[in-house]
Amino acid sequence: MFESSTLLELRPAHGAVLALLAGGFAVHNVWMSLKVGQARKKFGVKYPALYEDATKPNAKAFNCVQRAHQNSLENLPSFYALLLVAGIRYPVSASIAGAVALVGRIAYFIGYSTGEPSARTRGAFTHLGVIALAGMVARWAVELIAPAFE
């Protein structure tokens, strides 16, 4: 049976992980939400409609803003989980990767919100940050499991 006697020690570097979690909330749940609200007002899209009818003249413009936010929210749980877990073991590296992912998500949102869906690829580098976080989690998993096979 594998036993671990390591206690979790929080260091100042862990503060950067927490700051990124707060930053993720500010970006996804505040800034992007406000931008969707502004687009609703600008294009006259009333609640509860999630998207505008494609036959309307400004449908593409609004739907791009809404879809940019929706896609970002869809990816938020895995980003948070990876950031938190990787951040426990590798707080500095996880903070850097998390910042790359978050800035990439902002670029994605801004690009998509232009009304040209292909402009969302400006934020494709968000995946580099997320993949790095997943790699850190996988590495830590191997570090924890490996002694059981020795």
C-alpha positions in Angstrom: 0.0 0.0 0.0 1.3 3.4 -0.9 1.5 5.9 1.9 2.5 9.5 1.7 3.8 11.4 4.6 4.2 14.7 2.7 2.3 17.6 4.0 1.0 20.3 1.8 3.0 23.4 2.5 1.8 26.6 0.9 4.5 29.0 -0.3 4.2 32.5 -1.6 4.3 31.1 -5.1 0.9 29.5 -4.5 -0.5 33.0 -4.2 0.0 33.3 -8.0 -2.1 30.2 -8.6 -4.9 31.8 -6.4 -4.5 35.1 -8.3 -5.0 33.3 -11.6 -8.2 31.6 -10.2 -9.5 35.0 -9.3 -8.4 36.4 -12.7 -10.2 33.5 -14.4 -13.4 34.4 -12.6 -12.9 38.1 -13.5 -12.3 37.3 -17.2 -15.0 34.6 -17.7 -17.7 35.5 -15.3 -17.5 39.3 -15.2 -15.7 40.8 -18.3 -17.0 38.3 -20.9 -20.5 38.4 -19.4 -20.6 42.2 -19.6 -19.5 42.0 -23.2 -22.3 39.6 -24.0 -24.7 41.9 -22.2 -23.4 44.9 -24.3 -23.9 42.8 -27.5 -27.5 41.9 -26.4 -28.2 45.6 -26.0 -26.5 46.7 -29.2 -28.1 44.0 -31.4 -31.5 43.9 -29.6 -31.3 40.2 -28.5 -33.7 39.7 -25.6 -33.6 37.1 -22.9 -34.1 34.1 -22.7 -32.8 33.7 -26.3 -29.3 32.3 -26.0 -28.5 32.9 -29.7 -30.0 35.2 -32.3 -32.1 33.8 -35.1 -29.8 33.3 -38.2 -32.3 35.2 -40.4 -31.8 38.4 -38.5 -29.3 41.0 -39.9 -27.0 41.1 -36.9 -27.2 37.4 -36.0 -23.7 36.5 -36.9 -22.2 39.4 -35.0 -24.1 38.6 -31.8 -23.8 34.9 -32.1 -20.0 35.2 -32.4 -19.8 37.1 -29.1 -22.2 34.7 -27.4 -20.4 31.6 -28.7 -17.0 33.0 -27.6 -18.3 33.3 -24.1 -20.1 30.0 -24.1 -17.0 28.1 -25.4 -14.9 29.8 -22.7 -17.3 28.7 -20.0 -17.4 25.2 -21.4 -13.6 25.0 -20.9 -13.5 26.7 -17.6 -14.0 23.7 -15.3 -11.1 21.7 -16.8 -8.9 24.8 -16.7 -9.7 25.4 -13.0 -9.1 21.7 -12.1 -5.8 21.5 -14.0 -4.6 24.8 -12.6 -5.5 23.9 -9.0 -3.9 20.4 -9.1 -0.8 21.4 -11.0 -0.5 24.5 -8.9 -0.2 22.5 -5.7 2.9 20.7 -6.9 4.3 23.2 -9.4 3.0 26.6 -8.4 5.4 28.7 -10.5 5.2 26.6 -13.7 1.4 26.3 -13.3 1.0 30.0 -12.8 3.0 30.7 -16.0 1.0 28.1 -18.0 -2.3 29.3 -16.4 -1.4 32.9 -17.4 -0.7 31.8 -21.0 -4.0 29.9 -21.1 -6.0 32.9 -19.7 -4.4 35.5 -22.0 -5.1 33.1 -24.9 -8.7 32.8 -23.8 -8.9 36.7 -23.9 -7.4 36.8 -27.4 -9.8 34.0 -28.4 -12.8 36.0 -27.1 -11.7 39.3 -28.7 -11.0 37.6 -32.0 -14.3 35.7 -32.1 -16.2 38.8 -31.1 -15.2 40.6 -34.3 -18.0 38.7 -36.0 -15.5 36.7 -38.0 -15.4 33.2 -36.5 -12.0 32.4 -38.0 -10.5 35.3 -36.0 -10.9 33.1 -32.9 -7.7 31.3 -33.8 -5.8 34.4 -32.5 -6.2 32.8 -29.1 -5.2 29.3 -30.1 -2.1 29.6 -27.9 -4.5 29.1 -25.0 -4.1 25.4 -25.7 -0.4 25.5 -25.0 -1.1 26.7 -21.4 -3.8 24.0 -20.9 -1.6 21.2 -22.3 1.3 22.3 -20.1 -1.0 22.1 -17.1 -2.3 18.7 -18.1 1.4 17.6 -18.5 2.2 18.8 -15.0 -0.7 16.9 -13.5 0.3 13.7 -15.4 3.9 14.1 -14.3 2.8 14.5 -10.7 0.6 11.4 -11.0 3.6 9.4 -12.3 5.7 10.7 -9.4 3.1 9.5 -6.9 2.4 6.2 -8.5 6.0 5.1 -9.4 7.1 4.2 -5.9 4.3 1.6 -5.7 6.0 -0.3 -8.5 9.5 -0.3 -7.1 
